[in-house]
């Protein structure tokens, strides 16, 4: 009996790992001369397949093959996530890449119209961004004050143009984008949360006010210091001793007098 229970347990575990390993993202697929759209549960990894009855298999083309397989077309329609994209002009329609399409009337992020985007000049950049002759858009949202001519993507959080640095598509005030650099700390690895232009230190999009750049250093996690003060993110920690201060965790630290959590003194 014990042996049987062990076998059952191993079989269950094997199937669980098999489901995990075979987990795929959703997308279009042609099987047995029919068009299907597959959806996969992110919790159970179960597969749900629906035949796309409106699709003409002989002219069906997956437009983002090898990436998401969410976009397709046939001789009569464009399809997004298994459904016909309604009111889309087939004759002028095209897939831009990075989950965007356009026709003569509109630019789309998946099946959502991007208000204010100019179809005639719209082009994909990367990471879900597109630009037209006058603006930059992320998904369906216009990035205010961004210059489409000089705009560039730095990483998943930061972008810049000739005038501004943007963090999550919001302007970082008082920062010189031409001198953007990552602040390095610890064993010479890049600390993504801290950046500098040589005049200010910024945590995410918040400047550490009145910091002495010449003596500033990153201590670990969300802690840093200069010759006079210790900081949690961009906030000065009252009464913290810079000389003895040590960060033991992203949010935990101590000095010769006190212990701290998330920049707040505990004792």
N, C-alpha and C positions, 0 to 999 in steps of 0.2 A: 504493500500500500504506500509506504514511504517512497519507494522507488518510482511508483506511478506519479505521485505528486511532484516529485523533482522533475520528471520528464515533461509534465504539463507546464510547470513553471518555466523551464528552459524553452519550450515551444512558444509560450506566450511572449517571453522576452525577445526571442528571435524575430517573431512577427512584428513586435513593436519597433525593433531596430530596422527591420526590413521596410516598414512603412516610413520610418524617418529617412532612411537612405534613398527611398524612391520618391520622396516628396518633391514636387515640381511646382513651378508657378503656373498660373492660368494662361490660356492662350488658344489660338486657332490651330486646327490640325485637319488635314485631309486624310480620311480613312475610308477604305472600301468604296471609293468614288462618291463620298459624301463629305460635306464640310461640318466640322464639329467645333464647338467652343468648350474648353475644359476649365473648370474651376476646382480649386483644391482647398480644403479646409486647413486653416493654419493651426488648428488644435488637434484634430483627429487625423489629418493628412488624407482624408477621404476624397475621392475624385468624383466630381459631378460633371457629366458630359451632356451637352445639349446640341442636337442637330440644328444647324442654321438653315432652315428650310428655304429662306429667301435667296440664298447664295447659289450662283451658277458655278458648279464645280469646274467646268471646262475653262472658264476665264478667271477663276478665283486666284488671287495673288496675295500672299502675306507680305505686308509692306515693311515690317520691322522684324523680319526673320532673323533668328540668332540672338535677339535681345528679348523683347517682351512678348512678341507675337500677339499684340493687342489690336493691331490695325491691319485692315485688309480691304481689297476692292475686287469687284468683278465688272463685267461689261456695263452694269446698270447702277451699282450702288457702291458706297464706301461703308465699311463696317468698323465699329469700335466696340471692343469688349463683347463680341457676340451679337450685337444689334446693329441695325441699319442706322447710319447717321442721318437723321431727318433734316430736310430743307437744305441739304448740301448740294452744291452745283457740281455734278459729276464731270462735266466737260472741262471745267477749270480747276478741279480739285487736285491736290497733291499732298503727299506726306512730307513734312519738313524735317522730321527726326525729333528725338527727345520728347516724344509724346505730343507733338503739335502737328496740326494740319491746317490747310487754308484752301479757300476757293476765292472766286472773284469778289465775294461779299464780306467774308469774315475770316478771322484767324481763330483756331480752336485749340484748347488744351483738353485732350481727350474729346469729350462731346460738349464741352462748355465753350461758349463764345467769349473771346477776350475783348471786352469793350474798349474801344479806342485804338486798337491795333490796326495798322494799315496793311491790308493783304498784298498790295502790289510791291511793297518794299520789305516785307517780313522775311526774316531768315533765322534759322536755328543757330544758337551759339553752343551751349553744352549745359549739362546739369539741370535741365528743365527751363533754361533761359532762352528767350528769343529777343530779337531787336527789330525795329523798323526804322524809318528815316529820322524819327524824332524821339523815340522812347525805347526803354528796356522793360521787359516784362518777365516776371518769375511766375510760372504756372499761369494764373489768370490775373495776377496783380501787377500793376504798373509800379516801377521803382521811381519814386519822385526825385527829380533833379539829377537823374543819371544821364550821362552823355553817351549816346549809342556809338559815337565814333571812337572814343578812347576807352570805353568800358572793357574791363577784363576781369575774369574770375581768378581769384587767388586760391581759395580752398572752399570747403563746404560752408564756411561761415562768412568769409571775407571776400569782398569785391572792391574794385576801385575804378575811378576814371581820373581825368587830369585834375579835377577839382576836389573830389571827396573820396574818403574811405567809407565803405558800407559794411556794417555787421548785421547779418540777417536782414539785409536790404534796408537798413536804417542808417542814416549818416552818423559817423563818429565825429562829434564836434571838436574842432580845434586840432585835428590830426592832419599832417602833411602826407598825402598818399604816395608821393614820389619817393619818400624815404621809409616806406613800410618795411619792417623787419620783425621776425619772431625773436622774442627774448629767450636766451638759452640759459639753462640752469641744470643743477644735478650733474650727472655724468655726460655732459655735452650733448644732451638730447633736446629736441625742440619742445618747448612748452607752449602748447597751442593757445592757452587762455591769455597769455601776456604778450603784448606787442609794443613796439616803440617806433617813433620817428626821429629819435635822437634828442627830442626836447621834452616829450611827455611819455609816461608809461601808462598803458591802458589795459585793464582787465575786461575782456569781452568788448563792450562798447563804453565802459565807464573809466574815465581818467582818474588816476590816483593823484589827488590834488596836493600841490606843494611838495612833491617828492623830490629828494636830492638824487638826480640821475647818476651823478658821478659815484655815489656810494651804494646805490640800490642793488639789491641782489635777491634772487628767488630762493626761498628756503625749502620749498616743497609744497605740493598741493595748492591750496589757495592762499598760502602765506608768503610774504616777502618783507623786506626791511630796507631801510637806509641807515645812515649813521646815527640818526636820532629817534626814529620811530619804527614800529612794526605795523604791518597792514594785513588785514584779511580781505581778500579780493581787492576792492578799491577803498576800503574803509580803514582809517587809523584805529588801532587798538589802544585805548587809554591805559596808561601805567605799565604797558608791556616793556620789558627790558631787552633792547636789541642785541646786546652783547651775549646774553645767555639763552636767548630764545631759540627753541628747536621745534620743528614740525615733525610729528610722528605719524601723521595721517593727513589725508586731504583736508580734513576739517578739525583735527585735534592737534594740540601743541602744548608746550610748557616753557616756562623760563625759571629762573632761580627762585621766584616768589609764588607763581601761580600756575594753574592749569587752565587750558582754554578749549572750548568747543565751538566751532563756527564763529570764531573771533570773540566769543563772550567768555569772560572770566568765570570760572566755576567755584573758586574758593577765595 
